[in-house]
Amino acid sequence: MKNFFRQKLQFLLFVSMFLFLVSPVFAQRLTIRLASLVPENTSWGQSINRLAAEWSRVTNGQITVTVFHGGTAGTEAQVLSLLRSNQIQAAVLTSMGLNSITPEVMALSYPFLIRNDTELTEVLRVLKPDLDARMQQNGFITLTWARAGWIKVFSRSPVFSPDDLRRLRLASSPDEQQMIQAFRTMNYQIVPVNLTEMLFSLQSGRIDAMYISPVFVAGNQLFGVAGNMASINVAPFMGGILMNEVTWRRIPERFRPALLEASRRLERDIEASIASLEAEAISTMVRYGLRINELTPAQSQVWYDDTARFESRLVGGANPVFNRDYFNRIRDILTEYRRRR
């Protein structure tokens, strides 16, 4: 009899341990490795750290986010490979990385198409749901879309017109092959230059101008050589945080709304901090000698009309630079929005 009760007790203990091991509380514990090219000591980096802490808080510690800042997980192409193989589970990507997953994203960077913050807000309001759906079809969940400022033209000599810029050797990152193709299509003298080599290339005379983020120019003091900035916006600089769908499905459904809300708050925080940082960067550069080449409305229109001349080659033919359908959708949204203004 004693043996019977001992065996029964052992059986109950075994069942209890088994149920504990497969219980939801235990099964929900998940470590998410998030890769970012952005240094930790930037507003982006600090915001991502806050997101990691918030995800842990809203899930009662069941989810832990380990962040690999500053490109320690590799280049954007390497990060995408790791993300697809689930060696990392989430990543901060630029428009180039996002385009590798969903080519339609690149239409947002069509030169001189989206002209200011209010227009970008309207375009994203309409297109975000569809872009999110396309990302999910390709195996990723969009946690945030974030604006990272505007691309501007910086140059040695003043640039007020497309022809002014065509006379200069214009630098472009070799990672941005579609933008290189776009500017070459529009007859600009493109010179592929790595971001880390921009200053030396300017100093050596290899390049005369570049289209780039003002924050990057300020941080690397490129304006000491390229001391002119055209006031016109070339294109919005977009970024985002994605998670692979395999990992998203492992997160219990009851946690997902809170995680998405934390991510949306991060999106708003980043947009506000980047806008402030960009304005501060430009103001600081002006104090130290940067000249802003202020374009009149008529001069700005010359850029828009000039780019329109190449539309059939940029979005048409057998190998278009930008997705035609998405270009048309963005143009239609902007046409209607500008009509109402």
C-alpha positions as CSV (number, residue, x, y, z in Angstrom):
1,M,0.0,0.0,0.0
2,K,2.8,2.4,0.9
3,N,4.5,1.6,-2.4
4,F,1.2,2.4,-4.1
5,F,0.9,5.8,-2.4
6,R,4.6,6.6,-3.1
7,Q,4.2,5.8,-6.7
8,K,1.0,7.9,-6.9
9,L,2.8,10.8,-5.2
10,Q,5.7,10.5,-7.6
11,F,3.3,10.4,-10.6
12,L,1.5,13.6,-9.3
13,L,4.8,15.4,-8.8
14,F,5.8,14.4,-12.3
15,V,2.5,15.7,-13.8
16,S,2.8,18.9,-11.8
17,M,6.3,19.5,-13.1
18,F,5.3,18.8,-16.6
19,L,2.3,21.2,-16.4
20,F,4.6,23.9,-15.0
21,L,7.1,23.4,-17.8
22,V,4.4,23.8,-20.5
23,S,2.3,26.4,-18.7
24,P,1.7,29.7,-20.5
25,V,3.8,31.6,-17.9
26,F,6.9,29.5,-18.7
27,A,6.2,29.3,-22.5
28,Q,5.9,33.0,-22.9
29,R,9.4,33.8,-21.8
30,L,11.1,35.1,-25.0
31,T,14.3,36.9,-25.7
32,I,14.2,39.2,-28.8
33,R,17.5,40.3,-30.3
34,L,17.1,43.6,-32.0
35,A,19.8,45.0,-34.4
36,S,20.3,48.6,-35.1
37,L,22.9,50.5,-37.3
38,V,22.3,53.6,-35.1
39,P,24.8,54.4,-32.3
40,E,23.4,54.0,-28.7
41,N,24.2,57.6,-27.8
42,T,21.8,59.1,-30.4
43,S,18.1,59.9,-29.9
44,W,17.2,56.8,-31.9
45,G,19.4,54.6,-29.8
46,Q,18.0,55.9,-26.5
47,S,14.5,55.5,-27.8
48,I,15.1,51.9,-28.7
49,N,16.5,51.3,-25.2
50,R,13.3,52.8,-23.8
51,L,11.2,50.5,-26.0
52,A,13.1,47.4,-24.8
53,A,12.4,48.4,-21.2
54,E,8.7,49.1,-22.0
55,W,8.3,45.7,-23.6
56,S,9.7,44.0,-20.6
57,R,7.4,46.1,-18.3
58,V,4.1,45.5,-20.2
59,T,4.8,41.7,-20.4
60,N,5.8,41.4,-16.7
61,G,9.3,40.4,-17.7
62,Q,8.1,37.6,-20.1
63,I,9.8,39.3,-23.0
64,T,13.4,40.6,-22.9
65,V,14.8,42.7,-25.7
66,T,18.6,42.7,-26.2
67,V,19.7,45.5,-28.5
68,F,22.8,45.4,-30.7
69,H,23.5,49.1,-31.3
70,G,25.8,50.8,-33.8
71,G,26.0,48.1,-36.5
72,T,27.5,45.5,-34.2
73,A,25.2,42.9,-35.8
74,G,26.6,43.7,-39.3
75,T,25.6,45.8,-42.3
76,E,22.0,46.3,-43.3
77,A,22.2,43.5,-45.8
78,Q,23.7,41.1,-43.2
79,V,21.1,42.1,-40.7
80,L,18.3,41.3,-43.1
81,S,19.9,37.9,-43.7
82,L,20.0,37.3,-39.9
83,L,16.5,38.5,-39.5
84,R,15.2,36.1,-42.2
85,S,17.0,33.2,-40.6
86,N,15.7,34.2,-37.1
87,Q,19.2,34.6,-35.7
88,I,18.0,38.0,-34.8
89,Q,14.3,38.7,-34.4
90,A,13.9,42.5,-35.0
91,A,15.9,45.3,-36.6
92,V,16.0,49.0,-37.3
93,L,16.2,49.5,-41.1
94,T,16.5,52.4,-43.4
95,S,14.5,52.9,-46.6
96,M,17.1,50.8,-48.4
97,G,16.6,47.8,-46.1
98,L,12.8,48.3,-46.2
99,N,12.9,48.4,-50.0
100,S,14.7,45.0,-50.0
101,I,11.7,43.5,-48.5
102,T,8.9,45.6,-50.1
103,P,10.1,47.5,-53.2
104,E,7.1,49.8,-53.1
105,V,8.7,51.6,-50.2
106,M,11.3,53.2,-52.5
107,A,8.6,55.2,-54.2
108,L,8.5,57.4,-51.1
109,S,12.1,58.5,-52.0
110,Y,11.3,59.5,-55.5
111,P,13.3,62.8,-55.8
112,F,11.3,66.0,-55.3
113,L,8.0,64.2,-55.2
114,I,7.0,64.6,-51.5
115,R,8.0,68.2,-50.7
116,N,7.4,68.8,-47.0
117,D,6.3,67.3,-43.6
118,T,2.6,67.9,-44.1
119,E,2.6,66.1,-47.5
120,L,4.6,63.2,-46.0
121,T,2.0,62.9,-43.2
122,E,-0.8,62.7,-45.7
123,V,0.9,60.1,-47.9
124,L,1.8,57.9,-44.9
125,R,-1.7,58.2,-43.5
126,V,-3.2,56.7,-46.7
127,L,-0.5,54.2,-47.5
128,K,0.7,52.8,-44.2
129,P,-2.0,50.1,-43.9
130,D,-1.2,48.8,-47.4
131,L,2.6,48.9,-46.7
132,D,2.1,47.1,-43.4
133,A,0.1,44.4,-45.2
134,R,2.8,44.0,-47.9
135,M,5.5,43.7,-45.2
136,Q,3.5,40.9,-43.5
137,Q,3.0,39.1,-46.8
138,N,6.8,39.0,-47.0
139,G,7.1,37.6,-43.5
140,F,7.6,40.8,-41.4
141,I,5.6,42.8,-38.9
142,T,6.0,46.6,-39.0
143,L,6.4,47.8,-35.4
144,T,7.2,51.4,-36.4
145,W,7.5,53.6,-39.4
146,A,9.7,56.6,-38.5
147,R,10.7,59.7,-40.4
148,A,14.4,60.5,-40.0
149,G,14.4,63.9,-41.5
150,W,15.0,65.2,-45.1
151,I,17.7,64.6,-47.6
152,K,19.3,67.9,-48.7
153,V,21.9,68.9,-51.3
154,F,25.2,70.1,-49.8
155,S,27.9,71.5,-52.2
156,R,31.1,73.5,-52.5
157,S,29.5,76.2,-54.7
158,P,25.9,77.5,-54.5
159,V,23.2,75.3,-56.1
160,F,19.9,76.9,-57.1
161,S,18.9,74.9,-60.2
162,P,19.3,71.4,-61.6
163,D,21.8,72.6,-64.1
164,D,23.9,74.1,-61.2
165,L,24.0,70.6,-59.7
166,R,24.7,68.8,-63.0
167,R,27.9,70.7,-63.3
168,L,29.2,69.2,-60.1
169,R,30.4,65.7,-59.2
170,L,27.6,64.4,-57.0
171,A,28.4,61.8,-54.3
172,S,26.0,58.9,-53.6
173,S,26.4,55.9,-51.2
174,P,27.2,52.8,-53.2
175,D,24.6,51.0,-51.1
176,E,21.9,53.2,-52.7
177,Q,21.9,51.6,-56.1
178,Q,18.4,52.7,-57.0
179,M,19.1,56.3,-56.1
180,I,22.3,56.2,-58.1
181,Q,20.4,54.9,-61.1
182,A,17.7,57.6,-60.6
183,F,20.2,60.5,-60.5
184,R,22.1,59.1,-63.5
185,T,18.9,58.8,-65.4
186,M,18.4,62.5,-64.7
187,N,21.9,63.2,-66.1
188,Y,23.7,64.0,-62.9
189,Q,27.4,63.2,-62.5
190,I,27.2,60.5,-59.8
191,V,30.3,59.3,-57.9
192,P,29.8,56.4,-55.6
193,V,31.4,57.2,-52.2
194,N,31.1,55.4,-48.9
195,L,29.8,57.6,-46.1
196,T,33.0,57.1,-44.1
197,E,35.0,58.5,-47.1
198,M,32.8,61.6,-47.7
199,L,35.1,64.1,-46.0
200,F,38.3,62.9,-47.6
201,S,36.6,62.8,-51.0
202,L,35.5,66.4,-50.6
203,Q,38.9,67.6,-49.4
204,S,40.7,65.8,-52.3
205,G,38.3,67.2,-54.9
206,R,36.9,63.9,-55.9
207,I,33.4,65.1,-55.3
208,D,31.8,68.6,-55.2
209,A,28.4,67.9,-53.8
210,M,26.3,65.3,-52.0
211,Y,22.6,64.6,-51.2
212,I,22.5,63.6,-47.6
213,S,21.0,64.1,-44.1
214,P,21.9,67.4,-42.5
215,V,22.4,65.6,-39.2
216,F,25.1,63.4,-40.8
217,V,26.7,66.5,-42.3
218,A,26.8,68.3,-39.0
219,G,28.0,65.3,-37.1
220,N,30.9,64.7,-39.5
221,Q,31.6,68.4,-40.1
222,L,31.3,68.0,-43.9
223,F,30.0,71.6,-44.1
224,G,33.5,72.9,-43.5
225,V,34.2,71.9,-47.2
226,A,30.7,71.7,-48.7
227,G,29.5,75.0,-47.2
228,N,26.3,75.4,-49.2
229,M,22.9,73.8,-48.6
230,A,20.0,74.2,-51.0
231,S,16.8,74.8,-49.1
232,I,14.7,72.4,-51.3
233,N,14.0,68.9,-49.9
234,V,15.2,66.1,-52.1
235,A,13.3,63.3,-50.4
236,P,12.2,62.1,-47.0
237,F,14.6,59.9,-45.1
238,M,12.6,57.0,-43.8
239,G,13.3,54.3,-41.3
240,G,11.4,51.6,-39.4
241,I,11.6,48.7,-37.0
242,L,10.5,45.3,-38.2
243,M,10.1,41.9,-36.5
244,N,10.0,38.6,-38.3
245,E,6.6,37.0,-38.3
246,V,7.9,33.8,-36.8
247,T,8.8,35.6,-33.6
248,W,5.6,37.7,-33.6
249,R,3.5,34.6,-33.6
250,R,5.3,33.3,-30.5
251,I,4.2,36.4,-28.6
252,P,0.8,35.7,-26.8
253,E,-2.0,37.6,-28.4
254,R,-2.9,39.4,-25.1
255,F,0.4,41.2,-25.1
256,R,0.5,42.3,-28.8
257,P,-1.8,45.4,-28.5
258,A,0.4,46.8,-25.7
259,L,3.6,46.1,-27.6
260,L,2.3,47.8,-30.7
261,E,1.2,50.8,-28.7
262,A,4.6,51.1,-27.1
263,S,6.1,50.9,-30.6
264,R,3.7,53.7,-31.8
265,R,4.7,55.9,-28.9
266,L,8.4,55.3,-29.9
267,E,7.5,56.3,-33.5
268,R,6.1,59.6,-32.3
269,D,9.0,60.2,-30.0
270,I,11.6,59.6,-32.7
271,E,9.8,61.8,-35.2
272,A,9.7,64.7,-32.7
273,S,13.3,64.2,-31.6
274,I,14.7,63.8,-35.2
275,A,12.9,67.0,-36.3
276,S,14.3,68.9,-33.4
277,L,17.8,67.4,-34.0
278,E,17.7,68.3,-37.7
279,A,16.7,71.9,-37.0
280,E,19.4,72.2,-34.3
281,A,22.0,70.7,-36.7
282,I,21.2,73.2,-39.4
283,S,21.1,76.1,-37.0
284,T,24.5,75.1,-35.6
285,M,26.1,74.7,-39.0
286,V,24.8,78.2,-40.0
287,R,26.5,79.7,-36.9
288,Y,29.7,78.1,-38.1
289,G,29.5,79.3,-41.7
290,L,27.0,77.2,-43.6
291,R,25.2,79.2,-46.3
292,I,21.6,78.2,-47.0
293,N,20.8,78.8,-50.7
294,E,17.1,79.9,-50.3
295,L,15.1,79.0,-53.4
296,T,12.1,81.0,-54.5
297,P,8.9,79.2,-55.3
298,A,9.7,79.7,-59.0
299,Q,13.2,78.2,-58.6
300,S,11.7,75.2,-56.7
301,Q,9.2,74.7,-59.5
302,V,12.1,74.4,-61.9
303,W,13.3,71.3,-60.0
304,Y,9.9,69.8,-60.0
305,D,9.4,70.3,-63.7
306,D,12.9,69.1,-64.5
307,T,12.3,65.8,-62.6
308,A,9.0,65.4,-64.4
309,R,10.8,65.2,-67.7
310,F,12.3,61.9,-66.7
311,E,9.2,60.3,-65.2
312,S,8.7,57.9,-68.1
313,R,12.3,56.5,-67.6
314,L,12.1,56.5,-63.7
315,V,8.9,54.6,-63.4
316,G,8.4,53.1,-66.9
317,G,10.1,50.6,-69.2
318,A,11.2,47.1,-68.5
319,N,13.4,48.0,-65.5
320,P,11.9,51.0,-63.7
321,V,13.8,52.6,-60.8
322,F,10.6,53.1,-58.8
323,N,7.4,51.1,-58.6
324,R,5.0,52.7,-61.1
325,D,1.8,51.8,-59.2
326,Y,3.1,53.3,-55.9
327,F,4.4,56.4,-57.7
328,N,1.0,56.9,-59.2
329,R,-0.7,56.4,-55.9
330,I,1.6,58.9,-54.1
331,R,1.2,61.4,-57.0
332,D,-2.6,61.1,-56.8
333,I,-2.6,61.6,-53.0
334,L,-0.5,64.7,-53.3
335,T,-2.5,66.1,-56.2
336,E,-5.7,65.8,-54.2
337,Y,-4.0,67.1,-51.1
338,R,-2.5,70.1,-52.8
339,R,-5.9,70.9,-54.5
340,R,-7.5,71.1,-51.0
341,R,-4.8,73.4,-49.6
